[in-house]
Amino acid sequence: MQKAFPIFVMELFCDGWLFLTHSDVTWDGSSHAVKRIRINADKSERLLSHVREHFTDVPSNIDLCQYVGATLEELEKHAEPVVPRDVVSPRLQLLFEGDLTPITLVQLICVGDWLSVRQGNEGEIRVTYDERLAQQISGFGLFMASFVESLCSQSTMLSDGSVATVFDARPATEPGICAFLEMGDAVSAEPEPEEALDVERELEPEPEPEPEPAPEPAPKPSAKEQEKLRIAREVKAARDKMEELDKARVALLNQLLVLRHKHEQLSNQRGWNTIVEMGEIGRQIDALSGQIDQLDEQLRDARLAYAETRAASLQALKELGQ
Protein backbone atom coordinates (compact mmCIF):
# COMPACT_ATOMS: atom_id res chain seq x y z
CA MET A 1 0.00 0.00 0.00
CA GLN A 2 1.27 3.45 -0.90
CA LYS A 3 1.90 5.56 2.17
CA ALA A 4 1.44 9.30 2.61
CA PHE A 5 4.67 10.68 4.07
CA PRO A 6 3.12 12.93 6.79
CA ILE A 7 1.08 10.00 8.16
CA PHE A 8 4.10 7.70 7.86
CA VAL A 9 6.01 10.20 10.01
CA MET A 10 3.38 9.79 12.73
CA GLU A 11 3.74 6.00 12.47
CA LEU A 12 7.51 6.32 12.98
CA PHE A 13 6.83 8.13 16.26
CA CYS A 14 4.03 5.73 17.26
CA ASP A 15 6.22 2.66 16.69
CA GLY A 16 9.26 4.05 18.49
CA TRP A 17 11.57 4.51 15.50
CA LEU A 18 11.79 8.23 16.25
CA PHE A 19 11.05 10.20 19.40
CA LEU A 20 11.22 13.62 21.04
CA THR A 21 12.29 14.33 24.60
CA HIS A 22 11.25 17.28 26.72
CA SER A 23 14.45 19.17 25.86
CA ASP A 24 14.00 18.70 22.09
CA VAL A 25 11.03 21.10 21.92
CA THR A 26 11.05 24.84 22.65
CA TRP A 27 8.12 27.15 23.41
CA ASP A 28 8.25 30.87 22.49
CA GLY A 29 4.95 31.85 24.08
CA SER A 30 2.79 31.23 21.01
CA SER A 31 4.09 28.11 19.25
CA HIS A 32 6.53 25.24 19.56
CA ALA A 33 9.65 24.47 17.53
CA VAL A 34 11.69 21.28 17.26
CA LYS A 35 15.41 21.49 18.03
CA ARG A 36 16.20 17.88 17.07
CA ILE A 37 14.63 14.59 16.08
CA ARG A 38 15.97 11.56 17.93
CA ILE A 39 16.41 8.06 16.51
CA ASN A 40 15.86 5.02 18.70
CA ALA A 41 19.30 3.45 19.06
CA ASP A 42 17.80 -0.05 19.06
CA LYS A 43 16.31 0.52 15.62
CA SER A 44 18.73 2.96 14.01
CA GLU A 45 20.46 0.42 11.77
CA ARG A 46 17.12 -0.82 10.41
CA LEU A 47 15.43 2.56 10.14
CA LEU A 48 16.55 3.47 6.62
CA SER A 49 15.59 0.10 5.12
CA HIS A 50 12.21 0.37 6.85
CA VAL A 51 11.63 3.82 5.39
CA ARG A 52 12.75 2.75 1.91
CA GLU A 53 10.05 0.10 1.83
CA HIS A 54 7.72 3.03 1.14
CA PHE A 55 9.97 5.96 0.15
CA THR A 56 13.01 4.91 -1.89
CA ASP A 57 14.40 8.43 -2.35
CA VAL A 58 15.44 9.00 1.29
CA PRO A 59 19.29 9.09 1.21
CA SER A 60 20.12 8.68 4.91
CA ASN A 61 18.84 8.80 8.47
CA ILE A 62 20.04 12.39 8.76
CA ASP A 63 18.02 13.41 5.70
CA LEU A 64 15.01 11.57 7.09
CA CYS A 65 15.22 13.56 10.33
CA GLN A 66 15.37 16.78 8.32
CA TYR A 67 12.26 15.77 6.36
CA VAL A 68 10.47 14.86 9.58
CA GLY A 69 11.44 18.18 11.17
CA ALA A 70 10.10 20.08 8.17
CA THR A 71 6.83 18.11 8.39
CA LEU A 72 6.41 19.03 12.06
CA GLU A 73 7.22 22.69 11.42
CA GLU A 74 4.59 22.85 8.67
CA LEU A 75 2.10 21.08 10.91
CA GLU A 76 2.68 23.54 13.76
CA LYS A 77 2.31 26.47 11.37
CA HIS A 78 -1.09 25.59 9.94
CA ALA A 79 -2.98 23.41 12.41
CA GLU A 80 -5.81 25.01 14.37
CA PRO A 81 -7.14 25.28 16.94
CA VAL A 82 -4.50 25.39 19.65
CA VAL A 83 -5.73 24.16 23.02
CA PRO A 84 -4.84 26.66 25.78
CA ARG A 85 -2.81 25.17 28.59
CA ASP A 86 -5.32 26.12 31.27
CA VAL A 87 -8.03 23.89 29.74
CA VAL A 88 -5.74 20.84 29.70
CA SER A 89 -5.63 18.56 32.73
CA PRO A 90 -2.96 19.73 35.21
CA ARG A 91 -1.54 16.21 35.32
CA LEU A 92 -1.06 16.20 31.54
CA GLN A 93 0.59 19.63 31.76
CA LEU A 94 3.55 17.95 33.47
CA LEU A 95 4.62 16.42 30.15
CA PHE A 96 5.05 19.54 27.99
CA GLU A 97 5.59 23.30 28.04
CA GLY A 98 3.14 25.92 26.79
CA ASP A 99 -0.21 25.33 25.09
CA LEU A 100 -1.25 22.08 23.44
CA THR A 101 -0.17 22.38 19.80
CA PRO A 102 0.55 19.79 17.06
CA ILE A 103 4.20 19.40 18.10
CA THR A 104 3.07 18.91 21.70
CA LEU A 105 0.74 16.16 20.50
CA VAL A 106 3.69 14.39 18.85
CA GLN A 107 5.53 14.68 22.18
CA LEU A 108 2.62 12.93 23.88
CA ILE A 109 2.67 10.19 21.24
CA CYS A 110 6.34 9.61 22.11
CA VAL A 111 5.86 9.20 25.87
CA GLY A 112 2.84 6.94 25.99
CA ASP A 113 0.68 4.25 24.52
CA TRP A 114 -2.42 6.41 24.66
CA LEU A 115 -2.52 7.78 21.08
CA SER A 116 -1.61 6.66 17.56
CA VAL A 117 -2.21 8.05 14.06
CA ARG A 118 -1.88 5.56 11.21
CA GLN A 119 -2.87 4.94 7.61
CA GLY A 120 -5.20 1.93 7.39
CA ASN A 121 -5.19 -0.84 4.81
CA GLU A 122 -7.89 0.90 2.79
CA GLY A 123 -6.04 4.22 2.88
CA GLU A 124 -8.15 5.67 5.69
CA ILE A 125 -6.54 7.65 8.52
CA ARG A 126 -7.11 5.84 11.80
CA VAL A 127 -6.77 7.70 15.09
CA THR A 128 -6.72 5.34 18.07
CA TYR A 129 -6.77 6.86 21.54
CA ASP A 130 -7.33 5.95 25.16
CA GLU A 131 -10.50 7.46 26.60
CA ARG A 132 -8.54 8.69 29.60
CA LEU A 133 -6.43 10.91 27.36
CA ALA A 134 -9.48 12.45 25.67
CA GLN A 135 -10.87 13.29 29.10
CA GLN A 136 -7.78 15.37 29.90
CA ILE A 137 -8.10 17.72 26.88
CA SER A 138 -11.00 20.08 26.33
CA GLY A 139 -12.18 19.84 22.70
CA PHE A 140 -10.07 16.75 22.03
CA GLY A 141 -12.15 15.62 19.01
CA LEU A 142 -11.99 19.01 17.29
CA PHE A 143 -8.27 19.30 17.94
CA MET A 144 -7.52 15.84 16.56
CA ALA A 145 -9.67 16.44 13.46
CA SER A 146 -7.71 19.63 12.77
CA PHE A 147 -4.43 17.81 13.41
CA VAL A 148 -5.26 15.08 10.86
CA GLU A 149 -6.55 17.62 8.33
CA SER A 150 -3.26 19.53 8.55
CA LEU A 151 -1.29 16.32 8.09
CA CYS A 152 -3.33 15.42 5.01
CA SER A 153 -2.87 18.89 3.50
CA GLN A 154 0.88 18.18 3.23
CA SER A 155 0.31 15.15 0.98
CA THR A 156 -0.91 15.34 -2.61
CA MET A 157 -2.53 11.92 -2.31
CA LEU A 158 -4.58 13.04 0.71
CA SER A 159 -5.16 16.76 0.16
CA ASP A 160 -8.35 16.39 -1.90
CA GLY A 161 -10.30 15.51 1.26
CA SER A 162 -11.55 12.18 -0.09
CA VAL A 163 -9.79 10.06 2.57
CA ALA A 164 -11.88 9.06 5.57
CA THR A 165 -10.70 9.61 9.14
CA VAL A 166 -11.73 6.97 11.67
CA PHE A 167 -11.61 7.73 15.40
CA ASP A 168 -11.26 4.62 17.54
CA ALA A 169 -11.60 5.10 21.32
CA ARG A 170 -10.11 2.41 23.56
CA PRO A 171 -11.90 1.77 26.87
CA ALA A 172 -10.09 3.09 29.92
CA THR A 173 -9.26 -0.42 31.11
CA GLU A 174 -5.81 -1.02 29.65
CA PRO A 175 -2.66 -0.42 31.74
CA GLY A 176 0.33 1.51 30.47
CA ILE A 177 1.24 5.14 30.90
CA CYS A 178 -2.43 6.19 30.99
CA ALA A 179 -2.45 4.88 34.55
CA PHE A 180 -0.35 8.00 35.22
CA LEU A 181 -3.54 10.02 34.64
CA GLU A 182 -5.38 8.13 37.38
CA MET A 183 -3.03 8.61 40.32
CA GLY A 184 -5.47 10.84 42.18
CA ASP A 185 -6.64 14.40 41.73
CA ALA A 186 -4.00 16.81 40.52
CA VAL A 187 -3.91 20.41 41.62
CA SER A 188 -4.07 23.31 39.22
CA ALA A 189 -0.94 24.39 37.39
CA GLU A 190 1.47 26.03 39.80
CA PRO A 191 5.18 26.92 39.82
CA GLU A 192 7.68 24.17 40.51
CA PRO A 193 7.59 23.47 44.28
CA GLU A 194 11.26 24.33 44.63
CA GLU A 195 10.61 27.66 42.90
CA ALA A 196 7.55 28.42 45.02
CA LEU A 197 9.57 27.84 48.18
CA ASP A 198 12.72 29.52 46.88
CA VAL A 199 14.69 26.39 47.73
CA GLU A 200 17.73 27.48 45.71
CA ARG A 201 18.33 30.42 48.02
CA GLU A 202 17.55 28.24 51.01
CA LEU A 203 20.21 25.72 50.03
CA GLU A 204 22.92 28.19 49.07
CA PRO A 205 24.99 29.63 51.95
CA GLU A 206 24.46 33.34 52.41
CA PRO A 207 27.17 35.81 53.40
CA GLU A 208 27.58 36.06 57.13
CA PRO A 209 26.24 39.37 58.50
CA GLU A 210 28.43 41.83 60.30
CA PRO A 211 28.79 40.98 63.99
CA GLU A 212 26.19 42.68 66.12
CA PRO A 213 25.96 42.94 69.85
CA ALA A 214 23.90 40.24 71.54
CA PRO A 215 22.26 38.79 68.40
CA GLU A 216 19.07 36.89 68.97
CA PRO A 217 19.16 33.23 67.94
CA ALA A 218 17.39 32.52 64.66
CA PRO A 219 14.04 30.87 65.19
CA LYS A 220 13.93 27.19 64.30
CA PRO A 221 11.82 26.51 61.21
CA SER A 222 8.40 25.14 62.02
CA ALA A 223 7.56 21.53 61.22
CA LYS A 224 5.44 22.72 58.31
CA GLU A 225 8.28 24.79 56.83
CA GLN A 226 10.70 21.89 57.19
CA GLU A 227 8.26 19.61 55.40
CA LYS A 228 7.90 22.13 52.56
CA LEU A 229 11.66 22.29 52.14
CA ARG A 230 11.90 18.49 52.13
CA ILE A 231 9.26 18.30 49.39
CA ALA A 232 11.02 20.96 47.31
CA ARG A 233 14.38 19.19 47.58
CA GLU A 234 12.78 15.90 46.56
CA VAL A 235 11.31 17.42 43.38
CA LYS A 236 14.55 19.20 42.55
CA ALA A 237 16.52 15.95 42.95
CA ALA A 238 14.13 14.15 40.57
CA ARG A 239 14.38 16.95 38.01
CA ASP A 240 18.17 17.14 38.23
CA LYS A 241 18.43 13.38 37.74
CA MET A 242 16.28 13.56 34.60
CA GLU A 243 18.29 16.46 33.15
CA GLU A 244 21.61 14.79 33.99
CA LEU A 245 20.62 11.61 32.14
CA ASP A 246 19.35 13.58 29.16
CA LYS A 247 22.65 15.50 28.84
CA ALA A 248 24.64 12.28 29.09
CA ARG A 249 22.53 10.67 26.38
CA VAL A 250 22.94 13.63 24.02
CA ALA A 251 26.72 13.50 24.48
CA LEU A 252 26.81 9.78 23.65
CA LEU A 253 24.55 10.26 20.61
CA ASN A 254 26.90 12.94 19.28
CA GLN A 255 29.85 10.55 19.66
CA LEU A 256 27.88 7.81 17.94
CA LEU A 257 27.00 10.07 15.03
CA VAL A 258 30.67 10.98 14.52
CA LEU A 259 31.74 7.32 14.56
CA ARG A 260 29.04 6.27 12.11
CA HIS A 261 29.96 9.08 9.75
CA LYS A 262 33.61 8.01 9.90
CA HIS A 263 32.62 4.37 9.34
CA GLU A 264 30.57 5.38 6.29
CA GLN A 265 33.51 7.33 4.83
CA LEU A 266 35.89 4.38 5.31
CA SER A 267 33.46 2.00 3.61
CA ASN A 268 34.37 3.61 0.27
CA GLN A 269 38.07 2.89 0.75
CA ARG A 270 40.12 -0.28 0.28
CA GLY A 271 43.09 -1.84 2.05
CA TRP A 272 43.90 -3.93 5.09
CA ASN A 273 44.44 -0.94 7.39
CA THR A 274 41.01 0.35 6.41
CA ILE A 275 39.41 -3.00 7.29
CA VAL A 276 41.14 -3.03 10.67
CA GLU A 277 40.10 0.54 11.42
CA MET A 278 36.49 -0.14 10.39
CA GLY A 279 36.44 -3.14 12.70
CA GLU A 280 37.65 -1.05 15.62
CA ILE A 281 35.10 1.68 14.88
CA GLY A 282 32.39 -0.97 14.64
CA ARG A 283 33.26 -2.23 18.12
CA GLN A 284 33.14 1.33 19.46
CA ILE A 285 29.73 1.84 17.83
CA ASP A 286 28.40 -1.34 19.44
CA ALA A 287 29.70 -0.30 22.85
CA LEU A 288 28.20 3.19 22.57
CA SER A 289 24.88 1.77 21.37
CA GLY A 290 24.74 -0.44 24.45
CA GLN A 291 25.39 2.53 26.74
CA ILE A 292 22.70 4.56 25.00
CA ASP A 293 20.21 1.70 25.39
CA GLN A 294 20.85 1.67 29.13
CA LEU A 295 20.46 5.44 29.34
CA ASP A 296 17.20 5.25 27.37
CA GLU A 297 15.72 2.95 30.00
CA GLN A 298 17.02 5.07 32.87
CA LEU A 299 15.74 8.26 31.26
CA ARG A 300 12.26 6.83 30.70
CA ASP A 301 12.08 5.85 34.36
CA ALA A 302 13.49 9.19 35.52
CA ARG A 303 11.05 11.19 33.39
CA LEU A 304 8.02 9.38 34.78
CA ALA A 305 9.44 9.49 38.32
CA TYR A 306 9.84 13.27 38.05
CA ALA A 307 6.29 13.73 36.79
CA GLU A 308 4.89 11.55 39.57
CA THR A 309 7.03 13.24 42.25
CA ARG A 310 6.10 16.74 41.12
CA ALA A 311 2.38 15.96 41.00
CA ALA A 312 2.42 14.34 44.44
CA SER A 313 4.47 17.21 45.86
CA LEU A 314 2.13 19.89 44.54
CA GLN A 315 -0.77 18.06 46.14
CA ALA A 316 1.13 17.78 49.43
CA LEU A 317 1.98 21.51 49.37
CA LYS A 318 -1.65 22.33 48.74
CA GLU A 319 -2.68 20.26 51.75
CA LEU A 320 -0.02 21.90 53.95
CA GLY A 321 -1.36 25.32 53.00
CA GLN A 322 -4.91 24.47 54.09
C-alpha positions as CSV (number, residue, x, y, z in Angstrom):
1,M,0.0,0.0,0.0
2,Q,1.3,3.4,-0.9
3,K,1.9,5.6,2.2
4,A,1.4,9.3,2.6
5,F,4.7,10.7,4.1
6,P,3.1,12.9,6.8
7,I,1.1,10.0,8.2
8,F,4.1,7.7,7.9
9,V,6.0,10.2,10.0
10,M,3.4,9.8,12.7
11,E,3.7,6.0,12.5
12,L,7.5,6.3,13.0
13,F,6.8,8.1,16.3
14,C,4.0,5.7,17.3
15,D,6.2,2.7,16.7
16,G,9.3,4.1,18.5
17,W,11.6,4.5,15.5
18,L,11.8,8.2,16.3
19,F,11.1,10.2,19.4
20,L,11.2,13.6,21.0
21,T,12.3,14.3,24.6
22,H,11.3,17.3,26.7
23,S,14.4,19.2,25.9
24,D,14.0,18.7,22.1
25,V,11.0,21.1,21.9
26,T,11.0,24.8,22.7
27,W,8.1,27.2,23.4
28,D,8.2,30.9,22.5
29,G,5.0,31.8,24.1
30,S,2.8,31.2,21.0
31,S,4.1,28.1,19.2
32,H,6.5,25.2,19.6
33,A,9.7,24.5,17.5
34,V,11.7,21.3,17.3
35,K,15.4,21.5,18.0
36,R,16.2,17.9,17.1
37,I,14.6,14.6,16.1
38,R,16.0,11.6,17.9
39,I,16.4,8.1,16.5
40,N,15.9,5.0,18.7
41,A,19.3,3.5,19.1
42,D,17.8,-0.1,19.1
43,K,16.3,0.5,15.6
44,S,18.7,3.0,14.0
45,E,20.5,0.4,11.8
46,R,17.1,-0.8,10.4
47,L,15.4,2.6,10.1
48,L,16.6,3.5,6.6
49,S,15.6,0.1,5.1
50,H,12.2,0.4,6.9
51,V,11.6,3.8,5.4
52,R,12.7,2.8,1.9
53,E,10.0,0.1,1.8
54,H,7.7,3.0,1.1
55,F,10.0,6.0,0.1
56,T,13.0,4.9,-1.9
57,D,14.4,8.4,-2.4
58,V,15.4,9.0,1.3
59,P,19.3,9.1,1.2
60,S,20.1,8.7,4.9
61,N,18.8,8.8,8.5
62,I,20.0,12.4,8.8
63,D,18.0,13.4,5.7
64,L,15.0,11.6,7.1
65,C,15.2,13.6,10.3
66,Q,15.4,16.8,8.3
67,Y,12.3,15.8,6.4
68,V,10.5,14.9,9.6
69,G,11.4,18.2,11.2
70,A,10.1,20.1,8.2
71,T,6.8,18.1,8.4
72,L,6.4,19.0,12.1
73,E,7.2,22.7,11.4
74,E,4.6,22.9,8.7
75,L,2.1,21.1,10.9
76,E,2.7,23.5,13.8
77,K,2.3,26.5,11.4
78,H,-1.1,25.6,9.9
79,A,-3.0,23.4,12.4
80,E,-5.8,25.0,14.4
81,P,-7.1,25.3,16.9
82,V,-4.5,25.4,19.7
83,V,-5.7,24.2,23.0
84,P,-4.8,26.7,25.8
85,R,-2.8,25.2,28.6
86,D,-5.3,26.1,31.3
87,V,-8.0,23.9,29.7
88,V,-5.7,20.8,29.7
89,S,-5.6,18.6,32.7
90,P,-3.0,19.7,35.2
91,R,-1.5,16.2,35.3
92,L,-1.1,16.2,31.5
93,Q,0.6,19.6,31.8
94,L,3.6,18.0,33.5
95,L,4.6,16.4,30.1
96,F,5.1,19.5,28.0
97,E,5.6,23.3,28.0
98,G,3.1,25.9,26.8
99,D,-0.2,25.3,25.1
100,L,-1.3,22.1,23.4
101,T,-0.2,22.4,19.8
102,P,0.6,19.8,17.1
103,I,4.2,19.4,18.1
104,T,3.1,18.9,21.7
105,L,0.7,16.2,20.5
106,V,3.7,14.4,18.9
107,Q,5.5,14.7,22.2
108,L,2.6,12.9,23.9
109,I,2.7,10.2,21.2
110,C,6.3,9.6,22.1
111,V,5.9,9.2,25.9
112,G,2.8,6.9,26.0
113,D,0.7,4.2,24.5
114,W,-2.4,6.4,24.7
115,L,-2.5,7.8,21.1
116,S,-1.6,6.7,17.6
117,V,-2.2,8.1,14.1
118,R,-1.9,5.6,11.2
119,Q,-2.9,4.9,7.6
120,G,-5.2,1.9,7.4
121,N,-5.2,-0.8,4.8
122,E,-7.9,0.9,2.8
123,G,-6.0,4.2,2.9
124,E,-8.1,5.7,5.7
125,I,-6.5,7.6,8.5
126,R,-7.1,5.8,11.8
127,V,-6.8,7.7,15.1
128,T,-6.7,5.3,18.1
129,Y,-6.8,6.9,21.5
130,D,-7.3,5.9,25.2
131,E,-10.5,7.5,26.6
132,R,-8.5,8.7,29.6
133,L,-6.4,10.9,27.4
134,A,-9.5,12.4,25.7
135,Q,-10.9,13.3,29.1
136,Q,-7.8,15.4,29.9
137,I,-8.1,17.7,26.9
138,S,-11.0,20.1,26.3
139,G,-12.2,19.8,22.7
140,F,-10.1,16.7,22.0
141,G,-12.1,15.6,19.0
142,L,-12.0,19.0,17.3
143,F,-8.3,19.3,17.9
144,M,-7.5,15.8,16.6
145,A,-9.7,16.4,13.5
146,S,-7.7,19.6,12.8
147,F,-4.4,17.8,13.4
148,V,-5.3,15.1,10.9
149,E,-6.5,17.6,8.3
150,S,-3.3,19.5,8.6
151,L,-1.3,16.3,8.1
152,C,-3.3,15.4,5.0
153,S,-2.9,18.9,3.5
154,Q,0.9,18.2,3.2
155,S,0.3,15.1,1.0
156,T,-0.9,15.3,-2.6
157,M,-2.5,11.9,-2.3
158,L,-4.6,13.0,0.7
159,S,-5.2,16.8,0.2
160,D,-8.3,16.4,-1.9
161,G,-10.3,15.5,1.3
162,S,-11.6,12.2,-0.1
163,V,-9.8,10.1,2.6
164,A,-11.9,9.1,5.6
165,T,-10.7,9.6,9.1
166,V,-11.7,7.0,11.7
167,F,-11.6,7.7,15.4
168,D,-11.3,4.6,17.5
169,A,-11.6,5.1,21.3
170,R,-10.1,2.4,23.6
171,P,-11.9,1.8,26.9
172,A,-10.1,3.1,29.9
173,T,-9.3,-0.4,31.1
174,E,-5.8,-1.0,29.6
175,P,-2.7,-0.4,31.7
176,G,0.3,1.5,30.5
177,I,1.2,5.1,30.9
178,C,-2.4,6.2,31.0
179,A,-2.4,4.9,34.5
180,F,-0.4,8.0,35.2
181,L,-3.5,10.0,34.6
182,E,-5.4,8.1,37.4
183,M,-3.0,8.6,40.3
184,G,-5.5,10.8,42.2
185,D,-6.6,14.4,41.7
186,A,-4.0,16.8,40.5
187,V,-3.9,20.4,41.6
188,S,-4.1,23.3,39.2
189,A,-0.9,24.4,37.4
190,E,1.5,26.0,39.8
191,P,5.2,26.9,39.8
192,E,7.7,24.2,40.5
193,P,7.6,23.5,44.3
194,E,11.3,24.3,44.6
195,E,10.6,27.7,42.9
196,A,7.5,28.4,45.0
197,L,9.6,27.8,48.2
198,D,12.7,29.5,46.9
199,V,14.7,26.4,47.7
200,E,17.7,27.5,45.7
201,R,18.3,30.4,48.0
202,E,17.6,28.2,51.0
203,L,20.2,25.7,50.0
204,E,22.9,28.2,49.1
205,P,25.0,29.6,51.9
206,E,24.5,33.3,52.4
207,P,27.2,35.8,53.4
208,E,27.6,36.1,57.1
209,P,26.2,39.4,58.5
210,E,28.4,41.8,60.3
211,P,28.8,41.0,64.0
212,E,26.2,42.7,66.1
213,P,26.0,42.9,69.9
214,A,23.9,40.2,71.5
215,P,22.3,38.8,68.4
216,E,19.1,36.9,69.0
217,P,19.2,33.2,67.9
218,A,17.4,32.5,64.7
219,P,14.0,30.9,65.2
220,K,13.9,27.2,64.3
221,P,11.8,26.5,61.2
222,S,8.4,25.1,62.0
223,A,7.6,21.5,61.2
224,K,5.4,22.7,58.3
225,E,8.3,24.8,56.8
226,Q,10.7,21.9,57.2
227,E,8.3,19.6,55.4
228,K,7.9,22.1,52.6
229,L,11.7,22.3,52.1
230,R,11.9,18.5,52.1
231,I,9.3,18.3,49.4
232,A,11.0,21.0,47.3
233,R,14.4,19.2,47.6
234,E,12.8,15.9,46.6
235,V,11.3,17.4,43.4
236,K,14.5,19.2,42.6
237,A,16.5,16.0,42.9
238,A,14.1,14.2,40.6
239,R,14.4,16.9,38.0
240,D,18.2,17.1,38.2
241,K,18.4,13.4,37.7
242,M,16.3,13.6,34.6
243,E,18.3,16.5,33.1
244,E,21.6,14.8,34.0
245,L,20.6,11.6,32.1
246,D,19.4,13.6,29.2
247,K,22.6,15.5,28.8
248,A,24.6,12.3,29.1
249,R,22.5,10.7,26.4
250,V,22.9,13.6,24.0
251,A,26.7,13.5,24.5
252,L,26.8,9.8,23.6
253,L,24.6,10.3,20.6
254,N,26.9,12.9,19.3
255,Q,29.9,10.6,19.7
256,L,27.9,7.8,17.9
257,L,27.0,10.1,15.0
258,V,30.7,11.0,14.5
259,L,31.7,7.3,14.6
260,R,29.0,6.3,12.1
261,H,30.0,9.1,9.8
262,K,33.6,8.0,9.9
263,H,32.6,4.4,9.3
264,E,30.6,5.4,6.3
265,Q,33.5,7.3,4.8
266,L,35.9,4.4,5.3
267,S,33.5,2.0,3.6
268,N,34.4,3.6,0.3
269,Q,38.1,2.9,0.8
270,R,40.1,-0.3,0.3
271,G,43.1,-1.8,2.1
272,W,43.9,-3.9,5.1
273,N,44.4,-0.9,7.4
274,T,41.0,0.3,6.4
275,I,39.4,-3.0,7.3
276,V,41.1,-3.0,10.7
277,E,40.1,0.5,11.4
278,M,36.5,-0.1,10.4
279,G,36.4,-3.1,12.7
280,E,37.7,-1.1,15.6
281,I,35.1,1.7,14.9
282,G,32.4,-1.0,14.6
283,R,33.3,-2.2,18.1
284,Q,33.1,1.3,19.5
285,I,29.7,1.8,17.8
286,D,28.4,-1.3,19.4
287,A,29.7,-0.3,22.9
288,L,28.2,3.2,22.6
289,S,24.9,1.8,21.4
290,G,24.7,-0.4,24.5
291,Q,25.4,2.5,26.7
292,I,22.7,4.6,25.0
293,D,20.2,1.7,25.4
294,Q,20.8,1.7,29.1
295,L,20.5,5.4,29.3
296,D,17.2,5.3,27.4
297,E,15.7,2.9,30.0
298,Q,17.0,5.1,32.9
299,L,15.7,8.3,31.3
300,R,12.3,6.8,30.7
301,D,12.1,5.8,34.4
302,A,13.5,9.2,35.5
303,R,11.0,11.2,33.4
304,L,8.0,9.4,34.8
305,A,9.4,9.5,38.3
306,Y,9.8,13.3,38.0
307,A,6.3,13.7,36.8
308,E,4.9,11.6,39.6
309,T,7.0,13.2,42.2
310,R,6.1,16.7,41.1
311,A,2.4,16.0,41.0
312,A,2.4,14.3,44.4
313,S,4.5,17.2,45.9
314,L,2.1,19.9,44.5
315,Q,-0.8,18.1,46.1
316,A,1.1,17.8,49.4
317,L,2.0,21.5,49.4
318,K,-1.7,22.3,48.7
319,E,-2.7,20.3,51.8
320,L,0.0,21.9,53.9
321,G,-1.4,25.3,53.0
322,Q,-4.9,24.5,54.1
